[in-house]
Amino acid sequence: MILRFRDKNGMHRIEADENQDFLLVLESLLPKLGISDISSLLISQEPRSAGGPAGALCGKTIGELKLRNGDMLFVTYDADSDQQGTPSGSGSHDKAQGGANDTRTVSIGNTGTGNVSTAVPSQQHEVDNILEKQEGQIKRPRSSLCKHGEKGMCEYCSPLPPWDKNYLKENGIKHVSFHAQLRELNESKNNKFNATSYIPPLEELDYSSHKTVRGGSQTSGPLTITLQQQKFRMVDHVEFADATILNKFLDSWRASGVQRFGIMYGTYEPFEKVPLGTKAVVQAIYEPPQAGEVDGLTLLEWENESQVDSVAAALGLYKVGMVFTDLTDSGARDGSVICKRHTDTYFLSCLEVLMASRFQIRHPNPSKHSSTGKFSSKFVTCVVSGGLNGEIEPRSYQVSNSAEALVKADIISGSTQPSMLYINPSTRNRFVPDVYYSKINEYGLEVKTNAKPAFPVEFLLVTLSDSFPMEPNPLLNQNFVIENRDFLGDVQDLKAAADYLKSDSVDGSLIADFHFLVFLVKTNVLAPEELDLAFSFVMTRDYEKYLKLVESPGWMTLLTILEHSA
């Protein structure tokens, strides 16, 4: 279950188990609060009550304290308590990622659009913590070649490591998962029989020049770079929690013929079909301000981005990627579209690779196994285009660590050919090393080719699989008017909200809509504790919380305002 704690800086989520001692919950909470002394902590179930000492609750289980999933507790503590350098809640909204229980969020009630801090990663994603605890070995059953007893083991049935090439090939898995790669690197760098020292197995690529004078000599960046197709991927799979999420996104193109862009909010979770795999589960697509054209689009300033991130964080969600369309009707009047992206053209264009690189750089993946505290990114790119049979289909990608490093060092730029990236020339302020790309030729030999003046984008691409669940159970509905679609006549205003709530059933399910919740926050009508009721209801579907919400003064005020706008 998830327990929520609110302090003066925001809200924190802690994963807990019904039979778990409350002391263990507090041990997870204290670092997020920036304190180390439990004796200074007071806990209450009421927002305006100081409550009692947290230590008095230790020794009791979550069940004994009658706490349930989604419950909110209010914490206060001595401002002079021992600080541990917890990250400030005023960080950039471009880094709003991390698990539902590893972020700090400022209250989003009555704060307008520009004063809300977003979730800032203070530690690695929860999915990484989960996968690190898994054994990871690929188990094999006994075969006809085994000559031992039931409890024995031999070369034919012993478990395989999660990076085993033959297993991956036999099961059609193109890339090793990030955690399988991490295990393999760790085994080669750190001797498990010698625990006296530890070398972080992950190292970020750095292609930029470093011109510093040491004793009269100059040092610079690498003299040569050899690009190879990346063998591992940070995320293995993209899963849309419900097909409706993507269909609603595509409705804009179907109605107008212009292309559309969205940010995907969701979670990262283990993906069982790949050894130690990770999947991005998309729960909502938010469409920021943009100007769409038939052959492209332009992103405009997104003024309420931090507020949208905060709404997502209140629901345990965060940015997991972006999605955009590249669709052209075939003219056959059967709903088919033109297939533009295939092996003879490109899968992502050079400009899209640069865009994906910049988004990944802006959303780094926190990792305790890197000396810098971060490594690459889990941010995914999904393009919806035409398949080989004229069907509309999503395809998901990431770009490699090398792509991120090349963009950071300003070594590459777009070219007139969508399938090729251009190598920038060296200047006084930019040193560009020799760049090569390596591939296996038709004779099975590795061949190095000079990348200048341009090289194929495919050397920077990593492909992901994607799907919809057979039995969808999405967290959110997709019924309210989607934002920034005024050009279609779909306007998110008070009248739209009034019409929307008129059709609400007695179970309050219409509240569980991401677009509606963002609109609700923008109205600045509900108090913070009333918004918390709304978010808690969405996460737990606790009907008592829904009743408290609709009977609250803020909700009554909202209904009055909507009645006058109808």
C-alpha positions in Angstrom: 0.0 0.0 0.0 0.9 3.7 -0.3 0.9 6.0 2.8 1.1 9.7 2.2 2.7 12.2 4.6 2.4 15.9 4.3 4.8 18.4 5.9 5.6 22.1 5.4 7.5 21.4 2.2 5.0 19.1 0.4 3.8 15.5 0.2 5.8 12.3 0.4 4.7 8.7 -0.5 6.0 5.7 1.3 5.4 2.1 0.3 4.3 -0.1 3.2 2.8 -3.5 4.0 -0.1 -4.1 6.4 2.1 -6.3 8.6 5.0 -4.0 8.6 6.2 -2.2 11.8 5.5 1.5 11.6 9.1 2.1 12.6 10.2 0.9 9.1 7.9 3.4 7.5 9.4 6.2 9.6 12.9 5.1 8.6 11.9 5.6 4.9 10.3 8.9 5.7 13.0 10.7 7.7 15.5 11.1 4.8 12.7 12.7 2.7 12.0 15.2 5.5 15.7 15.9 5.9 15.8 14.9 9.5 17.4 12.0 11.4 15.8 12.1 14.8 12.5 10.4 15.3 12.0 12.1 18.7 11.5 15.5 17.0 8.7 14.1 14.8 5.0 14.6 15.5 2.2 12.9 13.5 -1.5 13.6 13.2 -4.4 12.6 11.1 -5.8 16.1 11.1 -4.2 18.9 9.1 -4.4 21.5 11.8 -3.5 19.3 14.8 0.1 19.0 16.1 -0.6 15.3 16.9 1.5 13.1 19.0 5.1 11.8 19.1 5.9 9.5 16.2 7.9 7.2 18.5 4.7 6.2 20.3 3.5 4.5 17.2 6.6 2.4 16.7 6.2 -1.3 17.6 2.7 -1.4 16.1 2.0 -2.7 12.6 0.2 -0.7 9.8 -2.8 -2.9 10.3 -2.9 -2.4 14.0 -2.9 1.4 13.4 -5.9 0.9 11.1 -4.1 2.7 8.2 -5.3 2.0 4.7 -3.9 2.5 1.2 -3.8 6.2 0.3 -4.3 7.5 3.9 -2.8 10.9 4.5 -0.9 11.7 7.7 0.3 15.2 8.7 3.8 15.6 10.1 5.5 18.4 12.0 9.0 18.6 13.4 11.6 20.9 14.9 13.0 23.3 12.2 16.4 23.0 13.9 16.5 19.3 13.6 19.6 17.6 12.1 19.4 18.3 8.3 20.6 15.8 5.8 20.6 17.9 2.7 17.3 16.8 1.2 16.9 18.3 -2.2 14.8 21.4 -2.4 11.3 21.2 -3.7 12.0 24.1 -6.1 13.9 22.2 -8.7 13.4 22.3 -12.4 10.2 20.7 -13.7 12.3 19.2 -16.5 13.5 16.6 -14.0 10.0 15.6 -12.8 10.5 11.8 -12.7 11.1 9.1 -10.2 8.8 6.6 -8.5 5.7 7.4 -6.6 7.6 7.2 -3.3 10.9 8.9 -4.2 9.9 12.5 -4.9 9.2 15.7 -3.1 6.2 17.8 -4.1 4.9 21.2 -3.0 1.2 21.5 -2.5 -0.6 22.4 -5.6 -3.7 24.0 -4.1 -4.5 27.7 -4.7 -1.0 28.4 -6.1 -1.8 29.6 -9.6 0.1 28.3 -12.6 3.6 29.5 -12.1 4.5 29.0 -8.4 4.3 25.2 -8.1 7.5 23.2 -7.8 7.4 19.8 -9.4 8.7 16.4 -8.3 12.4 16.3 -8.1 14.2 12.9 -8.1 16.0 12.5 -4.8 17.0 8.8 -5.4 16.7 6.2 -8.1 13.4 5.0 -9.4 11.4 2.5 -7.4 11.6 0.0 -10.3 15.4 0.0 -10.0 15.1 -0.8 -6.3 12.8 -3.7 -7.1 14.9 -5.2 -9.9 18.1 -4.9 -7.8 16.5 -7.3 -5.2 15.6 -9.9 -7.8 17.8 -12.9 -8.4 17.7 -12.2 -12.2 18.8 -15.7 -13.2 17.0 -17.4 -16.1 15.7 -20.6 -14.8 15.7 -23.7 -17.0 13.8 -27.0 -16.5 15.5 -30.4 -16.6 16.1 -31.8 -20.1 16.5 -35.2 -21.5 20.3 -34.7 -21.4 20.3 -34.3 -17.6 21.6 -37.5 -15.8 21.3 -36.3 -12.2 18.6 -36.5 -9.5 15.7 -34.1 -8.9 17.8 -31.8 -6.7 20.9 -31.9 -8.9 22.0 -29.4 -11.5 24.2 -29.6 -14.6 25.2 -27.5 -17.6 22.0 -28.4 -19.4 19.6 -27.1 -16.7 21.6 -24.6 -14.6 20.3 -21.0 -14.6 21.6 -18.6 -17.2 22.7 -15.1 -16.5 20.1 -12.4 -17.6 22.5 -11.3 -20.4 22.8 -14.7 -22.1 23.0 -14.0 -25.8 21.5 -17.3 -27.0 18.5 -17.0 -24.8 17.8 -13.4 -25.9 18.2 -14.4 -29.6 15.9 -17.5 -29.2 13.2 -15.3 -27.6 13.4 -12.4 -30.1 14.8 -9.9 -27.6 16.9 -7.4 -29.5 18.6 -5.6 -26.5 19.9 -6.6 -23.1 17.9 -4.9 -20.3 19.6 -2.1 -18.3 19.7 -4.2 -15.1 21.1 -7.2 -16.9 23.8 -5.0 -18.4 24.4 -3.5 -14.9 24.8 -7.0 -13.4 27.3 -8.0 -16.1 29.4 -4.8 -15.7 29.3 -5.1 -11.9 30.6 -8.7 -12.1 33.5 -7.6 -14.3 34.4 -4.5 -12.2 33.8 -5.7 -8.7 35.0 -9.0 -7.2 32.1 -10.3 -5.1 34.7 -12.0 -2.8 36.4 -8.7 -2.1 34.0 -6.3 -0.5 36.6 -3.8 0.7 36.3 -1.6 -2.3 33.6 -0.8 -4.8 34.0 0.7 -8.3 30.8 2.3 -9.8 30.1 0.1 -12.9 28.3 2.9 -14.8 30.2 5.7 -16.4 28.6 8.5 -18.4 30.1 9.2 -21.9 31.7 12.6 -22.3 32.7 13.7 -25.8 33.1 17.4 -25.0 36.5 19.1 -25.1 38.1 20.0 -21.7 40.7 22.7 -22.3 42.5 23.3 -19.0 46.1 24.3 -18.4 48.1 22.1 -16.1 51.7 22.9 -15.7 51.7 24.7 -19.1 50.1 21.8 -21.0 46.6 21.6 -22.5 44.3 18.6 -22.1 41.2 18.0 -24.3 38.5 15.6 -24.9 38.7 12.3 -26.9 40.6 12.3 -30.2 38.4 9.6 -31.8 34.9 8.4 -31.3 33.6 5.0 -32.6 29.9 4.6 -32.7 28.3 1.2 -32.4 24.7 0.2 -32.0 23.9 0.1 -28.3 23.4 -3.4 -27.1 21.3 -2.6 -24.0 18.3 -0.4 -23.4 17.2 1.6 -20.4 13.5 0.7 -21.0 12.4 -2.5 -22.8 8.7 -1.9 -23.4 6.0 0.7 -23.5 2.5 -0.2 -22.3 -0.5 2.0 -22.7 -2.7 1.3 -19.7 -5.8 1.4 -22.0 -6.1 1.7 -25.8 -8.5 4.7 -25.2 -5.5 6.8 -24.0 -3.9 6.6 -27.5 -7.2 6.7 -29.4 -8.2 10.0 -27.7 -4.8 11.4 -28.6 -5.3 10.4 -32.2 -8.8 12.0 -32.4 -7.2 15.4 -32.9 -5.5 14.2 -36.2 -8.6 12.4 -37.3 -10.6 15.6 -36.9 -8.1 18.0 -38.4 -5.4 16.2 -40.3 -2.7 18.1 -38.5 0.0 16.4 -36.4 -0.1 16.3 -32.6 2.4 16.1 -29.7 1.9 14.9 -26.2 3.8 14.2 -23.0 3.2 10.7 -21.5 2.7 10.4 -17.8 2.8 7.1 -16.0 5.2 4.8 -14.1 8.2 2.5 -14.7 7.5 -1.1 -13.6 9.2 -4.5 -14.0 8.7 -6.1 -17.4 8.6 -9.9 -17.0 9.0 -10.8 -20.7 12.7 -9.6 -20.6 15.2 -10.8 -18.0 15.3 -7.9 -15.4 13.3 -5.8 -17.8 11.6 -2.4 -17.4 8.5 -1.1 -18.9 6.9 2.4 -19.1 3.2 2.2 -18.3 1.4 5.2 -19.7 -1.7 6.4 -17.8 -2.3 9.7 -19.5 -1.2 11.9 -22.4 -1.1 15.7 -21.8 -1.0 17.9 -24.9 1.0 21.1 -24.2 0.5 24.3 -26.3 1.4 23.7 -29.9 0.8 24.8 -33.5 0.1 21.7 -35.7 0.6 21.5 -39.4 -0.2 18.7 -41.9 3.6 17.9 -42.2 4.8 18.8 -38.7 4.2 21.0 -35.6 5.8 23.6 -33.4 5.8 23.4 -29.6 4.9 26.7 -27.9 5.7 27.9 -24.3 4.2 25.5 -21.7 3.4 27.9 -18.9 1.7 25.4 -16.5 4.1 22.5 -17.0 5.1 22.5 -13.3 1.5 22.4 -12.3 0.7 19.5 -14.5 3.7 17.7 -13.1 2.5 18.3 -9.6 -1.0 16.9 -10.4 0.7 13.8 -11.8 2.9 13.5 -8.7 -0.1 13.6 -6.5 -1.4 10.6 -8.4 2.0 8.7 -8.2 2.8 9.5 -11.8 5.6 11.3 -13.6 6.9 12.0 -17.1 7.9 8.7 -18.9 8.1 9.9 -22.4 6.7 11.8 -25.4 4.5 10.8 -28.3 3.8 12.5 -31.6 2.0 11.6 -34.8 3.3 11.5 -38.4 0.2 10.4 -40.3 -1.0 11.0 -43.9 -4.3 9.6 -45.1 -3.9 7.2 -48.0 -6.9 8.6 -49.8 -8.5 5.1 -50.1 -11.4 6.1 -47.8 -10.9 3.0 -45.7 -9.0 4.6 -42.8 -5.6 3.5 -44.0 -2.5 5.7 -43.9 0.7 6.0 -45.9 3.7 4.0 -44.6 6.5 6.5 -44.5 8.9 4.9 -42.0 10.6 1.6 -42.9 14.0 0.1 -43.5 14.5 1.9 -46.8 13.8 5.4 -45.3 14.1 5.9 -41.6 12.4 5.1 -38.3 13.2 8.4 -36.5 14.4 11.3 -38.6 17.7 13.2 -37.8 15.7 16.1 -36.2 13.6 13.7 -34.2 16.8 11.9 -32.9 18.2 15.3 -31.8 14.8 16.1 -30.1 14.8 12.7 -28.3 18.4 13.3 -27.2 17.5 16.6 -25.7 14.5 15.3 -23.9 16.5 12.4 -22.5 19.2 14.8 -21.3 16.6 16.9 -19.6 15.2 13.8 -17.8 18.3 11.9 -16.5 18.0 8.6 -14.8 19.2 8.7 -11.2 21.4 5.8 -10.3 23.5 4.9 -7.2 25.7 2.8 -9.5 27.2 5.8 -11.3 29.9 8.1 -9.9 27.8 11.1 -11.0 24.6 9.8 -9.4 22.9 9.6 -12.8 23.2 7.5 -16.0 21.4 8.0 -19.3 17.6 8.3 -19.2 14.4 6.3 -19.1 12.5 8.9 -21.1 11.0 7.2 -24.2 9.9 8.4 -27.6 6.8 7.1 -29.3 5.9 8.0 -32.9 2.5 7.0 -34.3 2.7 6.5 -38.1 1.6 4.2 -40.8 2.5 0.5 -40.8 3.4 -1.7 -43.8 -0.3 -2.6 -44.4 -1.5 1.0 -44.0 -2.6 0.5 -40.4 -2.0 3.2 -37.7 0.5 1.9 -35.2 2.8 3.3 -32.4 6.5 2.5 -32.5 8.7 3.2 -29.5 12.4 4.2 -29.3 15.1 5.6 -27.2 18.4 7.1 -28.4 21.7 5.7 -27.2 24.1 7.1 -24.6 26.3 8.1 -27.5 23.5 10.2 -28.9 23.1 12.1 -25.6 26.9 12.7 -25.4 27.1 13.8 -29.0 24.4 16.4 -28.5 25.9 17.6 -25.2 29.2 18.2 -26.9 27.5 19.9 -29.9 29.1 17.4 -32.3 26.0 16.6 -34.5 23.2 18.4 -36.2 20.4 17.7 -38.6 21.0 17.3 -42.3 18.9 17.7 -45.5 18.5 13.9 -45.6 16.2 12.7 -42.7 18.1 9.4 -42.4 21.5 11.1 -41.9 23.1 13.2 -39.1 25.7 15.8 -39.9 29.0 16.1 -38.1 29.7 19.7 -37.1 33.1 21.2 -38.0 35.6 22.2 -35.4 35.7 25.9 -34.4 37.7 28.0 -32.0 35.2 27.1 -29.2 34.3 23.6 -30.3 36.7 20.7 -30.8 35.2 17.9 -32.9 37.2 14.6 -32.8 37.4 12.1 -35.6 34.1 10.1 -35.6 33.7 6.6 -37.0 30.8 4.1 -37.0 31.3 0.4 -36.8 29.1 -2.2 -38.5 29.2 -5.9 -39.5 29.4 -6.2 -43.3 27.9 -8.9 -45.5 31.0 -11.1 -44.9 30.5 -11.0 -41.1 33.5 -8.7 -40.5 33.5 -5.6 -38.5 34.2 -2.5 -40.6 34.9 1.0 -39.5 33.7 3.9 -41.6 34.5 7.6 -41.3 31.3 9.3 -40.1 32.2 12.7 -41.7 30.4 14.5 -43.1 27.3 12.5 -42.2 26.3 9.1 -40.9 23.1 7.0 -40.6 20.8 7.8 -37.7 20.3 4.1 -37.1 23.6 3.9 -35.1 22.0 6.0 -32.4 18.6 4.3 -32.2 17.4 1.7 -29.7 14.1 0.0 -30.4 11.5 -0.9 -27.8 8.4 -3.1 -28.0 4.9 -1.7 -27.2 1.5 -3.0 -26.5 -1.9 -2.6 -24.8 -2.9 -4.9 -21.9 -5.3 -7.8 -22.6 -7.3 -6.9 -19.5 -6.9 -3.1 -19.0 -7.3 -1.7 -15.6 -6.3 2.0 -16.0 -6.0 4.4 -13.1 -7.7 7.2 -15.0 -10.6 7.8 -17.4 -10.4 9.6 -20.7 -13.7 11.6 -20.9 -13.1 15.3 -20.2 -12.2 17.8 -22.9 -8.5 17.6 -23.8 -6.5 20.8 -23.3 -5.2 23.1 -26.0 -7.6 21.9 -28.7 -9.3 25.2 -29.2 -8.7 25.0 -33.0 -11.1 22.1 -33.0 -13.7 23.9 -31.0 -12.9 21.8 -27.9 -12.5 24.4 -25.2 -11.6 23.6 -21.6 -13.7 26.1 -19.7 -16.3 26.4 -16.9 -19.1 25.5 -19.3 -17.3 22.4 -20.4 -16.8 21.4 -16.8 -20.5 22.0 -15.9 -21.6 19.9 -18.8 -19.1 17.2 -17.9 -20.2 16.9 -14.2 -23.9 16.8 -15.1 -23.3 13.3 -16.5 -21.4 12.2 -13.4 -22.6 8.9 -11.9 -23.1 8.4 -8.2 -19.7 6.6 -8.0 -17.8 9.8 -8.9 -15.8 8.1 -11.6 -15.6 11.2 -13.8 -13.4 12.8 -11.3 -10.7 10.2 -12.1 -9.7 12.0 -15.4 -6.2 13.5 -15.6 -7.3 16.4 -17.9 -10.2 17.2 -15.6 -8.0 17.1 -12.5 -5.5 19.5 -14.1 -8.4 21.9 -15.0 -9.7 21.5 -11.4 -6.4 22.7 -10.0 -6.2 25.6 -12.5 -9.6 27.0 -11.2 -8.0 27.6 -7.8 -11.4 26.9 -6.1 -10.7 23.9 -4.0 -8.5 24.1 -0.9 -5.3 21.9 -0.7 -7.0 19.4 1.7 -10.0 19.2 -0.7 -7.7 18.5 -3.7 -6.0 15.8 -1.6 -9.3 14.2 -1.1 -9.8 14.2 -4.9 -6.4 12.6 -5.6 -6.8 10.1 -2.8 -10.2 9.1 -4.1 -8.7 8.6 -7.6 -5.9 6.4 -6.2 -7.9 4.3 -3.8 -11.5 4.6 -5.1 -12.6 4.9 -1.4 -16.2 6.1 -1.7 -16.0 7.8 1.8 -13.4 10.1 0.4 -15.6 10.9 -2.6 -18.5 11.8 -0.2 -16.2 14.0 1.9 -15.1 15.8 -1.3 -18.5 16.5 -2.7 -19.8 17.7 0.7 -16.8 20.0 1.2 -17.2 23.9 1.1 -14.9 24.1 -1.9 -16.8 21.6 -4.0 -20.1 23.4 -3.2 -18.5 26.7 -4.3 -17.3 25.0 -7.5 -20.8 23.8 -8.3 -22.2 27.2 -7.7 -19.7 28.8 -10.1 -20.5 26.1 -12.7 -24.2 26.7 -12.4 -23.8 30.4 -13.2 -21.5 29.6 -16.2 -23.9 27.0 -17.8 
